[in-house]
Amino acid sequence: MPALKDEESEAHEEVEEAWIAEREKLLEVIEDLELRLDQALCNERELSQLVSEAYSDFPALFPLLLRNVMDEAEENT
């Protein structure tokens, strides 16, 4: 039985490490998109293209990303 618990524990650690790695990648992508959106705010055409890309690539995160950008835009005006 202890061997089974060790295997479960090891499997749990692997899943957790994979989840953390994916989360870190996603956070990097979000940070990059936010930076690109901030830069694109000056260029309407570029902004439109970037918003389309963000929505198609990350539809579930899009509302959060858009809210963050809108909040920053309000702070800067």
Biopython code that builds the backbone (N, CA, C, O; Angstrom):
import numpy as np
from Bio.PDB.StructureBuilder import StructureBuilder

atoms = [
    (1, "MET", "N", (0.801, -1.209, 0.000)),
    (1, "MET", "CA", (0.000, 0.000, 0.000)),
    (1, "MET", "C", (0.847, 1.278, 0.000)),
    (1, "MET", "O", (0.485, 2.246, -0.669)),
    (2, "PRO", "N", (1.957, 1.303, 0.730)),
    (2, "PRO", "CA", (2.774, 2.526, 0.706)),
    (2, "PRO", "C", (3.273, 2.867, -0.693)),
    (2, "PRO", "O", (3.418, 4.042, -1.031)),
    (3, "ALA", "N", (3.541, 1.838, -1.517)),
    (3, "ALA", "CA", (4.002, 2.099, -2.879)),
    (3, "ALA", "C", (2.917, 2.809, -3.684)),
    (3, "ALA", "O", (3.214, 3.696, -4.484)),
    (4, "LEU", "N", (1.672, 2.422, -3.475)),
    (4, "LEU", "CA", (0.558, 3.056, -4.170)),
    (4, "LEU", "C", (0.436, 4.521, -3.754)),
    (4, "LEU", "O", (0.205, 5.395, -4.590)),
    (5, "LYS", "N", (0.591, 4.778, -2.464)),
    (5, "LYS", "CA", (0.520, 6.161, -1.989)),
    (5, "LYS", "C", (1.661, 6.988, -2.570)),
    (5, "LYS", "O", (1.473, 8.152, -2.921)),
    (6, "ASP", "N", (2.858, 6.376, -2.672)),
    (6, "ASP", "CA", (3.986, 7.092, -3.266)),
    (6, "ASP", "C", (3.710, 7.419, -4.724)),
    (6, "ASP", "O", (4.014, 8.520, -5.184)),
    (7, "GLU", "N", (3.131, 6.458, -5.458)),
    (7, "GLU", "CA", (2.796, 6.693, -6.862)),
    (7, "GLU", "C", (1.740, 7.789, -6.995)),
    (7, "GLU", "O", (1.844, 8.646, -7.872)),
    (8, "GLU", "N", (0.732, 7.765, -6.133)),
    (8, "GLU", "CA", (-0.308, 8.797, -6.156)),
    (8, "GLU", "C", (0.288, 10.160, -5.838)),
    (8, "GLU", "O", (-0.036, 11.159, -6.479)),
    (9, "SER", "N", (1.157, 10.184, -4.849)),
    (9, "SER", "CA", (1.786, 11.432, -4.455)),
    (9, "SER", "C", (2.657, 11.977, -5.580)),
    (9, "SER", "O", (2.650, 13.176, -5.859)),
    (10, "GLU", "N", (3.401, 11.093, -6.216)),
    (10, "GLU", "CA", (4.263, 11.496, -7.323)),
    (10, "GLU", "C", (3.425, 11.993, -8.503)),
    (10, "GLU", "O", (3.755, 13.003, -9.124)),
    (11, "ALA", "N", (2.350, 11.284, -8.802)),
    (11, "ALA", "CA", (1.466, 11.695, -9.894)),
    (11, "ALA", "C", (0.842, 13.056, -9.586)),
    (11, "ALA", "O", (0.727, 13.907, -10.468)),
    (12, "HIS", "N", (0.444, 13.253, -8.339)),
    (12, "HIS", "CA", (-0.140, 14.528, -7.932)),
    (12, "HIS", "C", (0.882, 15.654, -8.103)),
    (12, "HIS", "O", (0.541, 16.735, -8.581)),
    (13, "GLU", "N", (2.120, 15.404, -7.718)),
    (13, "GLU", "CA", (3.167, 16.415, -7.860)),
    (13, "GLU", "C", (3.405, 16.751, -9.329)),
    (13, "GLU", "O", (3.593, 17.916, -9.678)),
    (14, "GLU", "N", (3.398, 15.728, -10.196)),
    (14, "GLU", "CA", (3.608, 15.962, -11.624)),
    (14, "GLU", "C", (2.482, 16.809, -12.209)),
    (14, "GLU", "O", (2.725, 17.725, -12.995)),
    (15, "VAL", "N", (1.260, 16.498, -11.820)),
    (15, "VAL", "CA", (0.115, 17.275, -12.303)),
    (15, "VAL", "C", (0.209, 18.711, -11.796)),
    (15, "VAL", "O", (-0.038, 19.655, -12.546)),
    (16, "GLU", "N", (0.559, 18.870, -10.546)),
    (16, "GLU", "CA", (0.676, 20.208, -9.967)),
    (16, "GLU", "C", (1.781, 21.002, -10.664)),
    (16, "GLU", "O", (1.601, 22.182, -10.965)),
    (17, "GLU", "N", (2.919, 20.362, -10.919)),
    (17, "GLU", "CA", (4.009, 21.046, -11.610)),
    (17, "GLU", "C", (3.603, 21.438, -13.030)),
    (17, "GLU", "O", (3.929, 22.531, -13.494)),
    (18, "ALA", "N", (2.898, 20.551, -13.710)),
    (18, "ALA", "CA", (2.432, 20.851, -15.069)),
    (18, "ALA", "C", (1.444, 22.013, -15.042)),
    (18, "ALA", "O", (1.486, 22.888, -15.906)),
    (19, "TRP", "N", (0.557, 22.021, -14.052)),
    (19, "TRP", "CA", (-0.423, 23.097, -13.937)),
    (19, "TRP", "C", (0.280, 24.428, -13.670)),
    (19, "TRP", "O", (-0.077, 25.454, -14.250)),
    (20, "ILE", "N", (1.263, 24.402, -12.803)),
    (20, "ILE", "CA", (2.009, 25.626, -12.490)),
    (20, "ILE", "C", (2.735, 26.136, -13.733)),
    (20, "ILE", "O", (2.737, 27.336, -14.008)),
    (21, "ALA", "N", (3.346, 25.225, -14.479)),
    (21, "ALA", "CA", (4.047, 25.614, -15.704)),
    (21, "ALA", "C", (3.074, 26.233, -16.713)),
    (21, "ALA", "O", (3.381, 27.257, -17.322)),
    (22, "GLU", "N", (1.913, 25.617, -16.888)),
    (22, "GLU", "CA", (0.913, 26.161, -17.819)),
    (22, "GLU", "C", (0.410, 27.517, -17.348)),
    (22, "GLU", "O", (0.206, 28.424, -18.155)),
    (23, "ARG", "N", (0.212, 27.652, -16.054)),
    (23, "ARG", "CA", (-0.264, 28.923, -15.491)),
    (23, "ARG", "C", (0.777, 30.018, -15.731)),
    (23, "ARG", "O", (0.429, 31.142, -16.093)),
    (24, "GLU", "N", (2.050, 29.685, -15.528)),
    (24, "GLU", "CA", (3.105, 30.667, -15.750)),
    (24, "GLU", "C", (3.171, 31.093, -17.215)),
    (24, "GLU", "O", (3.358, 32.271, -17.519)),
    (25, "LYS", "N", (3.015, 30.115, -18.128)),
    (25, "LYS", "CA", (2.999, 30.447, -19.556)),
    (25, "LYS", "C", (1.828, 31.364, -19.872)),
    (25, "LYS", "O", (1.974, 32.344, -20.602)),
    (26, "LEU", "N", (0.675, 31.041, -19.323)),
    (26, "LEU", "CA", (-0.515, 31.842, -19.572)),
    (26, "LEU", "C", (-0.347, 33.253, -19.020)),
    (26, "LEU", "O", (-0.749, 34.221, -19.665)),
    (27, "LEU", "N", (0.238, 33.378, -17.842)),
    (27, "LEU", "CA", (0.481, 34.707, -17.277)),
    (27, "LEU", "C", (1.428, 35.512, -18.158)),
    (27, "LEU", "O", (1.245, 36.718, -18.325)),
    (28, "GLU", "N", (2.434, 34.859, -18.720)),
    (28, "GLU", "CA", (3.344, 35.547, -19.640)),
    (28, "GLU", "C", (2.605, 36.022, -20.879)),
    (28, "GLU", "O", (2.826, 37.138, -21.348)),
    (29, "VAL", "N", (1.729, 35.178, -21.408)),
    (29, "VAL", "CA", (0.951, 35.552, -22.587)),
    (29, "VAL", "C", (0.047, 36.736, -22.262)),
    (29, "VAL", "O", (-0.067, 37.669, -23.056)),
    (30, "ILE", "N", (-0.591, 36.699, -21.107)),
    (30, "ILE", "CA", (-1.476, 37.794, -20.700)),
    (30, "ILE", "C", (-0.682, 39.086, -20.545)),
    (30, "ILE", "O", (-1.120, 40.144, -20.999)),
    (31, "GLU", "N", (0.476, 39.005, -19.909)),
    (31, "GLU", "CA", (1.304, 40.198, -19.734)),
    (31, "GLU", "C", (1.724, 40.759, -21.087)),
    (31, "GLU", "O", (1.715, 41.972, -21.295)),
    (32, "ASP", "N", (2.096, 39.862, -22.013)),
    (32, "ASP", "CA", (2.478, 40.303, -23.345)),
    (32, "ASP", "C", (1.304, 40.974, -24.054)),
    (32, "ASP", "O", (1.462, 42.023, -24.678)),
    (33, "LEU", "N", (0.125, 40.359, -23.953)),
    (33, "LEU", "CA", (-1.060, 40.954, -24.587)),
    (33, "LEU", "C", (-1.384, 42.308, -23.978)),
    (33, "LEU", "O", (-1.728, 43.245, -24.699)),
    (34, "GLU", "N", (-1.281, 42.419, -22.674)),
    (34, "GLU", "CA", (-1.562, 43.703, -22.027)),
    (34, "GLU", "C", (-0.571, 44.766, -22.481)),
    (34, "GLU", "O", (-0.951, 45.910, -22.728)),
    (35, "LEU", "N", (0.695, 44.390, -22.591)),
    (35, "LEU", "CA", (1.703, 45.336, -23.054)),
    (35, "LEU", "C", (1.416, 45.757, -24.490)),
    (35, "LEU", "O", (1.464, 46.942, -24.821)),
    (36, "ARG", "N", (1.119, 44.784, -25.334)),
    (36, "ARG", "CA", (0.803, 45.089, -26.728)),
    (36, "ARG", "C", (-0.467, 45.931, -26.832)),
    (36, "ARG", "O", (-0.546, 46.825, -27.675)),
    (37, "LEU", "N", (-1.452, 45.658, -25.994)),
    (37, "LEU", "CA", (-2.676, 46.469, -26.018)),
    (37, "LEU", "C", (-2.391, 47.900, -25.579)),
    (37, "LEU", "O", (-2.910, 48.848, -26.169)),
    (38, "ASP", "N", (-1.569, 48.059, -24.547)),
    (38, "ASP", "CA", (-1.212, 49.405, -24.107)),
    (38, "ASP", "C", (-0.533, 50.179, -25.236)),
    (38, "ASP", "O", (-0.829, 51.351, -25.469)),
    (39, "GLN", "N", (0.381, 49.502, -25.931)),
    (39, "GLN", "CA", (1.087, 50.147, -27.031)),
    (39, "GLN", "C", (0.142, 50.439, -28.193)),
    (39, "GLN", "O", (0.288, 51.443, -28.890)),
    (40, "ALA", "N", (-0.824, 49.552, -28.391)),
    (40, "ALA", "CA", (-1.730, 49.689, -29.533)),
    (40, "ALA", "C", (-2.817, 50.727, -29.296)),
    (40, "ALA", "O", (-3.498, 51.122, -30.242)),
    (41, "LEU", "N", (-2.995, 51.172, -28.076)),
    (41, "LEU", "CA", (-4.045, 52.154, -27.806)),
    (41, "LEU", "C", (-3.864, 53.415, -28.650)),
    (41, "LEU", "O", (-4.825, 54.134, -28.920)),
    (42, "CYS", "N", (-2.641, 53.672, -29.056)),
    (42, "CYS", "CA", (-2.382, 54.850, -29.883)),
    (42, "CYS", "C", (-2.725, 54.613, -31.343)),
    (42, "CYS", "O", (-2.849, 55.567, -32.111)),
    (43, "ASN", "N", (-2.878, 53.363, -31.736)),
    (43, "ASN", "CA", (-3.106, 53.036, -33.132)),
    (43, "ASN", "C", (-4.375, 52.201, -33.240)),
    (43, "ASN", "O", (-4.375, 51.021, -32.888)),
    (44, "GLU", "N", (-5.445, 52.799, -33.721)),
    (44, "GLU", "CA", (-6.751, 52.137, -33.748)),
    (44, "GLU", "C", (-6.749, 50.857, -34.575)),
    (44, "GLU", "O", (-7.352, 49.862, -34.173)),
    (45, "ARG", "N", (-6.089, 50.869, -35.707)),
    (45, "ARG", "CA", (-6.055, 49.685, -36.570)),
    (45, "ARG", "C", (-5.312, 48.533, -35.885)),
    (45, "ARG", "O", (-5.769, 47.390, -35.898)),
    (46, "GLU", "N", (-4.176, 48.849, -35.296)),
    (46, "GLU", "CA", (-3.400, 47.830, -34.583)),
    (46, "GLU", "C", (-4.184, 47.300, -33.388)),
    (46, "GLU", "O", (-4.159, 46.103, -33.105)),
    (47, "LEU", "N", (-4.870, 48.184, -32.697)),
    (47, "LEU", "CA", (-5.678, 47.786, -31.560)),
    (47, "LEU", "C", (-6.780, 46.830, -31.992)),
    (47, "LEU", "O", (-7.028, 45.824, -31.328)),
    (48, "SER", "N", (-7.433, 47.137, -33.088)),
    (48, "SER", "CA", (-8.498, 46.280, -33.594)),
    (48, "SER", "C", (-7.970, 44.884, -33.924)),
    (48, "SER", "O", (-8.609, 43.885, -33.595)),
    (49, "GLN", "N", (-6.826, 44.814, -34.562)),
    (49, "GLN", "CA", (-6.215, 43.525, -34.909)),
    (49, "GLN", "C", (-5.854, 42.747, -33.647)),
    (49, "GLN", "O", (-6.103, 41.544, -33.566)),
    (50, "LEU", "N", (-5.279, 43.416, -32.681)),
    (50, "LEU", "CA", (-4.857, 42.755, -31.449)),
    (50, "LEU", "C", (-6.046, 42.250, -30.650)),
    (50, "LEU", "O", (-5.996, 41.159, -30.081)),
    (51, "VAL", "N", (-7.106, 43.027, -30.604)),
    (51, "VAL", "CA", (-8.318, 42.600, -29.898)),
    (51, "VAL", "C", (-8.892, 41.361, -30.569)),
    (51, "VAL", "O", (-9.324, 40.431, -29.888)),
    (52, "SER", "N", (-8.901, 41.341, -31.889)),
    (52, "SER", "CA", (-9.394, 40.161, -32.615)),
    (52, "SER", "C", (-8.557, 38.934, -32.305)),
    (52, "SER", "O", (-9.099, 37.851, -32.085)),
    (53, "GLU", "N", (-7.237, 39.092, -32.284)),
    (53, "GLU", "CA", (-6.347, 37.979, -31.962)),
    (53, "GLU", "C", (-6.576, 37.489, -30.537)),
    (53, "GLU", "O", (-6.658, 36.285, -30.291)),
    (54, "ALA", "N", (-6.677, 38.418, -29.613)),
    (54, "ALA", "CA", (-6.861, 38.040, -28.212)),
    (54, "ALA", "C", (-8.170, 37.286, -28.021)),
    (54, "ALA", "O", (-8.229, 36.301, -27.285)),
    (55, "TYR", "N", (-9.209, 37.754, -28.687)),
    (55, "TYR", "CA", (-10.500, 37.090, -28.544)),
    (55, "TYR", "C", (-10.468, 35.689, -29.145)),
    (55, "TYR", "O", (-10.993, 34.747, -28.551)),
    (56, "SER", "N", (-9.858, 35.546, -30.316)),
    (56, "SER", "CA", (-9.841, 34.217, -30.948)),
    (56, "SER", "C", (-8.930, 33.253, -30.200)),
    (56, "SER", "O", (-9.221, 32.059, -30.141)),
    (57, "ASP", "N", (-7.835, 33.744, -29.629)),
    (57, "ASP", "CA", (-6.900, 32.872, -28.917)),
    (57, "ASP", "C", (-7.344, 32.565, -27.491)),
    (57, "ASP", "O", (-7.090, 31.471, -26.986)),
    (58, "PHE", "N", (-7.997, 33.510, -26.843)),
    (58, "PHE", "CA", (-8.334, 33.354, -25.429)),
    (58, "PHE", "C", (-9.762, 33.835, -25.137)),
    (58, "PHE", "O", (-9.943, 34.788, -24.379)),
    (59, "PRO", "N", (-10.761, 33.199, -25.718)),
    (59, "PRO", "CA", (-12.133, 33.690, -25.536)),
    (59, "PRO", "C", (-12.575, 33.701, -24.073)),
    (59, "PRO", "O", (-13.333, 34.584, -23.670)),
    (60, "ALA", "N", (-12.123, 32.749, -23.280)),
    (60, "ALA", "CA", (-12.544, 32.704, -21.880)),
    (60, "ALA", "C", (-11.904, 33.822, -21.064)),
    (60, "ALA", "O", (-12.496, 34.308, -20.101)),
    (61, "LEU", "N", (-10.699, 34.227, -21.448)),
    (61, "LEU", "CA", (-9.991, 35.273, -20.700)),
    (61, "LEU", "C", (-10.246, 36.671, -21.258)),
    (61, "LEU", "O", (-9.897, 37.671, -20.630)),
    (62, "PHE", "N", (-10.848, 36.732, -22.425)),
    (62, "PHE", "CA", (-11.012, 38.013, -23.100)),
    (62, "PHE", "C", (-11.724, 39.069, -22.242)),
    (62, "PHE", "O", (-11.243, 40.199, -22.165)),
    (63, "PRO", "N", (-12.847, 38.743, -21.597)),
    (63, "PRO", "CA", (-13.508, 39.784, -20.791)),
    (63, "PRO", "C", (-12.604, 40.348, -19.690)),
    (63, "PRO", "O", (-12.611, 41.553, -19.438)),
    (64, "LEU", "N", (-11.836, 39.487, -19.042)),
    (64, "LEU", "CA", (-10.928, 39.955, -17.994)),
    (64, "LEU", "C", (-9.832, 40.838, -18.579)),
    (64, "LEU", "O", (-9.522, 41.900, -18.039)),
    (65, "LEU", "N", (-9.260, 40.397, -19.669)),
    (65, "LEU", "CA", (-8.209, 41.161, -20.326)),
    (65, "LEU", "C", (-8.732, 42.523, -20.777)),
    (65, "LEU", "O", (-8.079, 43.545, -20.569)),
    (66, "LEU", "N", (-9.899, 42.528, -21.389)),
    (66, "LEU", "CA", (-10.486, 43.776, -21.862)),
    (66, "LEU", "C", (-10.796, 44.715, -20.692)),
    (66, "LEU", "O", (-10.566, 45.921, -20.777)),
    (67, "ARG", "N", (-11.318, 44.152, -19.606)),
    (67, "ARG", "CA", (-11.614, 44.971, -18.426)),
    (67, "ARG", "C", (-10.336, 45.620, -17.887)),
    (67, "ARG", "O", (-10.340, 46.798, -17.528)),
    (68, "ASN", "N", (-9.246, 44.852, -17.832)),
    (68, "ASN", "CA", (-7.976, 45.397, -17.347)),
    (68, "ASN", "C", (-7.487, 46.542, -18.226)),
    (68, "ASN", "O", (-7.033, 47.570, -17.724)),
    (69, "VAL", "N", (-7.584, 46.357, -19.531)),
    (69, "VAL", "CA", (-7.135, 47.395, -20.463)),
    (69, "VAL", "C", (-8.016, 48.630, -20.346)),
    (69, "VAL", "O", (-7.513, 49.753, -20.350)),
    (70, "MET", "N", (-9.313, 48.434, -20.244)),
    (70, "MET", "CA", (-10.227, 49.573, -20.121)),
    (70, "MET", "C", (-9.966, 50.332, -18.822)),
    (70, "MET", "O", (-9.983, 51.563, -18.807)),
    (71, "ASP", "N", (-9.725, 49.605, -17.735)),
    (71, "ASP", "CA", (-9.410, 50.260, -16.464)),
    (71, "ASP", "C", (-8.139, 51.094, -16.579)),
    (71, "ASP", "O", (-8.077, 52.219, -16.084)),
    (72, "GLU", "N", (-7.122, 50.528, -17.238)),
    (72, "GLU", "CA", (-5.870, 51.263, -17.409)),
    (72, "GLU", "C", (-6.076, 52.483, -18.298)),
    (72, "GLU", "O", (-5.501, 53.542, -18.045)),
    (73, "ALA", "N", (-6.886, 52.339, -19.329)),
    (73, "ALA", "CA", (-7.147, 53.457, -20.228)),
    (73, "ALA", "C", (-7.847, 54.589, -19.474)),
    (73, "ALA", "O", (-7.542, 55.763, -19.683)),
    (74, "GLU", "N", (-8.783, 54.229, -18.600)),
    (74, "GLU", "CA", (-9.483, 55.245, -17.803)),
    (74, "GLU", "C", (-8.509, 55.962, -16.873)),
    (74, "GLU", "O", (-8.597, 57.176, -16.688)),
    (75, "GLU", "N", (-7.576, 55.203, -16.285)),
    (75, "GLU", "CA", (-6.610, 55.809, -15.376)),
    (75, "GLU", "C", (-5.682, 56.770, -16.105)),
    (75, "GLU", "O", (-5.227, 57.762, -15.534)),
    (76, "ASN", "N", (-5.404, 56.471, -17.371)),
    (76, "ASN", "CA", (-4.465, 57.285, -18.144)),
    (76, "ASN", "C", (-5.111, 58.500, -18.801)),
    (76, "ASN", "O", (-4.415, 59.333, -19.381)),
    (77, "THR", "N", (-6.436, 58.610, -18.717)),
    (77, "THR", "CA", (-7.093, 59.763, -19.347)),
    (77, "THR", "C", (-7.565, 60.752, -18.324)),
    (77, "THR", "O", (-8.139, 61.781, -18.679)),
]
sb = StructureBuilder()
sb.init_structure("model")
sb.init_model(0)
sb.init_chain("A")
sb.init_seg("    ")
for serial, (resi, resn, name, xyz) in enumerate(atoms, 1):
    if name == "N":
        sb.init_residue(resn, " ", resi, " ")
    sb.init_atom(name, np.array(xyz, "f"), 0.0, 1.0, " ", f" {name:<3s}", serial, name[0])
structure = sb.get_structure()
